[in-house]
Amino acid sequence: MTAPASATSSSEGRTRHTVARLLLEHGPATAAAIAEELGLGQAAVRRHLDAMIADGQACTRQAPRGPRGRGRPARLYLLTEAGRTRFGHAYDDLAVAALRFLGEHVGEQAVTAFARQRVAELVDRHRGAVSAAPDPATRAEALAEALTREGYASSTRRVGSGEQLCQHHCPVAHVAAEFPQLCEAETALFADLLGTHVQRLATIARGDAACTTHVPLVERAAEHSDRPESPGRSTARLVPAPATPVQTAPNPDGGEPA
C-alpha cells in the first residue's frame, strides 16, 4: 500500500529542510558528504539539492583541487541568501532595539529623522517616474508600481471620491508597530510625491489586512457658457474634490475615507 501524497510531501519537506540545515551549520559540502552525514543515498540527496537550486535556495561551486590536481574537481553545494532566510533572522528585533536606543539616548526627534530619511531613500529613486505622471490618479498608479518593485506588493483602485493606494505587504511592519514614525513619514512623503493631501486609513502594523492610503482626486465638470466653444479649446475646468469625502461601501482592506 502506497503512502498518501500528503504524507510523502511532508516527509520530503522535512528531509529537504534537514539537508538545508546541514549546509547552514557546516557550510559548503559535497552531495556524498551530505549523504554520509544524514545516512541517505546520494541519489536522494542530489534530488533534494537539485530542487533547492531550482528554487533559488542553493547554488554550487567547484571545490579546490587537491595537491595532485588529478580528476574532476568535486562540486560543493551551499545555501544562497534566500536559502539562509528560510531559517529566519533577528533583523526586526535588532532594528527595534536600535531605534529604542536612539530614542532613549538622542531623543524622539532622532527616530523621526531616521524614519524620514529611510522612506526618502526608498522612494527617491522612483521620484522622477512618479512626478512625471500628469495627475494624482496616475501618480498613485506609478507610486504603486514603484512600491511593488521595493517589495510592498502595491495596487490602486478607484473608491468614491478618490484613489486608494493599497500596500499588501510591509517588510517593516513588526518595527512600525512600535515606531509609528515609520508610517507617518511614509504618509507625508506620499503626499509630497502625489501633490495632494492623502489620508492613511489602515496599516498592517496596526493589524489591518493592508496599508491603505486614500488619495483625493479632482473631477472635471463642464463649464456652462453662452459663448460658443472656440475650436481646439476645452470648456472643462478643474473643480476641487469636496472637503468631506463621498461615503463609499466598506473597504475590505481596512476602512473607508473619513
PLY file of the C-alpha trace (Angstrom):
ply
format ascii 1.0
element vertex 258
property float x
property float y
property float z
element edge 257
property int vertex1
property int vertex2
end_header
0.00 0.00 0.00
1.47 3.35 -1.04
1.68 6.27 1.38
-0.72 9.20 0.84
0.66 12.02 -1.30
0.39 14.49 1.59
2.44 12.25 3.87
5.09 11.78 1.18
5.23 15.52 0.57
5.61 16.19 4.29
8.42 13.68 4.55
10.17 15.17 1.51
9.87 18.62 3.02
11.42 17.52 6.32
14.30 15.82 4.54
14.95 18.89 2.37
14.89 21.09 5.48
17.43 18.76 7.12
19.70 18.99 4.08
19.44 22.79 4.13
20.17 22.95 7.86
23.28 20.84 7.40
24.54 23.28 4.75
23.68 26.19 7.06
25.58 24.75 10.01
28.55 23.16 8.21
28.96 25.31 5.12
29.61 24.09 1.55
29.60 20.31 1.20
29.53 17.65 -1.49
26.46 15.52 -2.09
28.47 12.49 -0.95
29.39 14.15 2.36
25.78 15.19 2.97
24.51 11.69 2.19
27.04 10.14 4.58
26.23 12.61 7.37
22.47 12.03 7.07
22.58 8.34 6.29
20.81 8.80 2.96
21.51 7.64 -0.57
23.45 10.06 -2.80
20.73 9.93 -5.47
18.10 11.08 -2.96
20.35 13.86 -1.67
21.13 15.08 -5.18
17.41 15.19 -5.95
16.80 17.47 -2.96
19.81 19.61 -3.84
18.64 20.00 -7.45
15.20 21.06 -6.22
16.79 23.61 -3.88
18.86 25.01 -6.77
15.74 25.26 -8.94
14.01 27.20 -6.15
16.96 29.55 -5.71
17.68 28.17 -2.23
21.10 26.70 -3.07
23.91 27.04 -5.59
27.15 25.22 -6.42
30.84 25.92 -6.80
33.87 23.79 -7.52
35.93 22.53 -4.63
39.64 23.44 -4.67
41.80 20.83 -6.40
43.95 18.56 -4.27
47.76 18.76 -4.28
47.99 16.34 -7.21
45.34 18.14 -9.20
44.05 14.94 -10.75
40.49 14.04 -11.60
37.39 16.09 -11.89
37.03 18.66 -9.08
34.22 17.94 -6.64
31.11 20.07 -6.73
30.23 21.81 -3.48
26.68 22.81 -2.57
25.95 25.88 -0.47
22.94 27.93 0.56
22.08 31.20 -1.16
20.88 34.24 0.79
17.30 33.16 0.03
18.08 29.73 1.44
19.51 31.21 4.65
16.50 33.49 5.03
14.25 30.43 5.48
15.86 29.92 8.88
14.94 33.42 9.99
16.88 36.48 11.02
16.76 38.69 14.08
16.80 41.81 11.91
13.44 43.08 13.20
14.48 42.67 16.82
17.79 44.36 16.09
16.05 47.29 14.37
13.63 47.73 17.28
16.49 47.65 19.79
18.47 50.19 17.76
15.52 52.60 17.49
14.80 52.25 21.21
18.41 53.14 21.96
18.22 56.10 19.57
15.04 57.38 21.18
16.34 56.97 24.74
19.82 58.43 24.24
19.31 61.00 21.49
15.58 61.75 21.56
12.35 61.02 19.71
13.25 63.64 17.10
16.15 61.41 16.06
13.77 58.49 15.49
11.56 60.75 13.38
14.56 61.99 11.37
15.66 58.40 10.76
12.15 57.41 9.61
12.03 60.31 7.15
15.46 59.55 5.73
14.67 55.85 5.33
11.45 56.50 3.42
13.11 59.18 1.29
15.89 56.79 0.27
13.28 54.13 -0.54
11.16 56.32 -2.80
13.51 58.99 -4.14
14.96 56.70 -6.82
11.42 56.49 -8.27
10.58 60.19 -7.83
11.13 61.09 -11.48
8.76 58.39 -12.78
6.06 59.26 -10.24
6.31 63.04 -10.67
6.15 62.76 -14.46
2.57 61.44 -14.30
0.05 64.21 -15.11
-2.45 63.88 -12.24
-2.86 62.35 -8.75
-4.55 59.19 -10.05
-1.79 58.24 -12.48
0.86 59.34 -10.00
-0.73 56.97 -7.48
-0.51 54.15 -10.05
3.15 54.97 -10.73
3.84 55.04 -7.00
2.17 51.64 -6.56
4.40 50.19 -9.28
7.48 51.68 -7.59
6.49 50.30 -4.18
5.89 46.86 -5.69
9.44 46.89 -7.04
10.58 47.65 -3.49
8.72 44.63 -2.09
5.45 46.22 -0.91
3.06 44.37 -3.30
1.03 47.51 -4.02
-2.01 48.32 -6.16
-4.53 51.10 -6.67
-8.29 51.20 -7.14
-10.92 53.90 -7.55
-13.17 54.30 -4.50
-15.74 57.10 -4.28
-14.09 60.49 -4.45
-10.55 59.24 -4.81
-7.99 56.55 -5.44
-6.93 54.05 -2.82
-3.28 53.02 -2.70
-3.04 49.57 -1.09
0.22 48.03 0.12
-0.47 44.34 0.68
2.92 43.65 2.28
5.12 45.66 4.65
8.68 44.44 5.23
8.97 46.61 8.38
5.54 46.00 9.90
6.97 44.50 13.10
9.17 47.55 13.67
6.45 50.03 12.67
4.11 48.50 15.26
6.31 50.06 17.97
7.55 53.04 15.98
4.63 54.60 14.06
7.00 57.33 12.90
7.84 54.99 10.01
4.22 55.04 8.82
3.86 58.79 9.44
6.99 59.58 7.42
5.75 57.34 4.61
2.36 59.08 4.51
3.96 62.54 4.43
6.23 61.52 1.56
3.29 60.08 -0.39
1.52 63.45 -0.11
4.65 65.22 -1.36
5.10 62.84 -4.30
1.44 62.83 -5.34
1.00 66.58 -4.94
-2.15 66.31 -2.83
-3.25 65.70 0.73
-3.58 61.98 1.49
-5.20 60.10 4.37
-3.89 56.87 5.83
-6.88 54.62 6.52
-5.24 51.39 7.68
-1.83 49.86 8.33
-0.53 46.32 8.59
1.43 47.46 11.65
-1.90 48.04 13.44
-3.19 44.63 12.44
-5.10 45.58 9.27
-5.06 43.45 6.13
-3.20 46.10 4.12
-1.73 49.57 4.40
-4.40 51.69 2.72
-3.97 55.34 1.76
-6.81 57.49 0.37
-5.73 59.85 -2.41
-8.41 62.51 -3.13
-8.85 63.41 -6.78
-10.12 66.44 -8.66
-13.02 65.91 -11.01
-13.82 67.61 -14.26
-17.10 69.44 -14.66
-18.48 71.11 -17.77
-18.36 74.89 -17.65
-21.68 76.36 -18.73
-21.29 79.36 -21.00
-23.47 81.13 -23.54
-20.47 81.71 -25.74
-19.71 79.11 -28.42
-16.72 76.92 -27.77
-13.58 78.01 -29.59
-12.05 75.41 -31.92
-9.48 73.28 -30.12
-10.40 74.73 -26.73
-11.94 72.64 -23.99
-14.69 74.02 -21.77
-13.74 71.61 -18.98
-12.28 73.07 -15.80
-10.77 71.59 -12.69
-13.04 71.54 -9.66
-11.60 70.62 -6.24
-12.99 67.50 -4.63
-15.46 68.23 -1.79
-13.96 68.70 1.69
-15.97 65.77 3.02
-15.26 62.58 1.03
-18.20 60.84 -0.56
-19.35 57.89 1.55
-18.46 54.56 -0.02
-19.11 50.92 0.63
-16.97 49.39 3.45
-13.42 48.84 2.35
-12.23 45.25 2.89
-8.64 46.48 3.07
-9.18 48.44 6.23
-11.79 51.17 6.22
-13.18 53.94 4.12
-12.32 57.63 3.80
-13.23 59.50 6.98
0 1
1 2
2 3
3 4
4 5
5 6
6 7
7 8
8 9
9 10
10 11
11 12
12 13
13 14
14 15
15 16
16 17
17 18
18 19
19 20
20 21
21 22
22 23
23 24
24 25
25 26
26 27
27 28
28 29
29 30
30 31
31 32
32 33
33 34
34 35
35 36
36 37
37 38
38 39
39 40
40 41
41 42
42 43
43 44
44 45
45 46
46 47
47 48
48 49
49 50
50 51
51 52
52 53
53 54
54 55
55 56
56 57
57 58
58 59
59 60
60 61
61 62
62 63
63 64
64 65
65 66
66 67
67 68
68 69
69 70
70 71
71 72
72 73
73 74
74 75
75 76
76 77
77 78
78 79
79 80
80 81
81 82
82 83
83 84
84 85
85 86
86 87
87 88
88 89
89 90
90 91
91 92
92 93
93 94
94 95
95 96
96 97
97 98
98 99
99 100
100 101
101 102
102 103
103 104
104 105
105 106
106 107
107 108
108 109
109 110
110 111
111 112
112 113
113 114
114 115
115 116
116 117
117 118
118 119
119 120
120 121
121 122
122 123
123 124
124 125
125 126
126 127
127 128
128 129
129 130
130 131
131 132
132 133
133 134
134 135
135 136
136 137
137 138
138 139
139 140
140 141
141 142
142 143
143 144
144 145
145 146
146 147
147 148
148 149
149 150
150 151
151 152
152 153
153 154
154 155
155 156
156 157
157 158
158 159
159 160
160 161
161 162
162 163
163 164
164 165
165 166
166 167
167 168
168 169
169 170
170 171
171 172
172 173
173 174
174 175
175 176
176 177
177 178
178 179
179 180
180 181
181 182
182 183
183 184
184 185
185 186
186 187
187 188
188 189
189 190
190 191
191 192
192 193
193 194
194 195
195 196
196 197
197 198
198 199
199 200
200 201
201 202
202 203
203 204
204 205
205 206
206 207
207 208
208 209
209 210
210 211
211 212
212 213
213 214
214 215
215 216
216 217
217 218
218 219
219 220
220 221
221 222
222 223
223 224
224 225
225 226
226 227
227 228
228 229
229 230
230 231
231 232
232 233
233 234
234 235
235 236
236 237
237 238
238 239
239 240
240 241
241 242
242 243
243 244
244 245
245 246
246 247
247 248
248 249
249 250
250 251
251 252
252 253
253 254
254 255
255 256
256 257
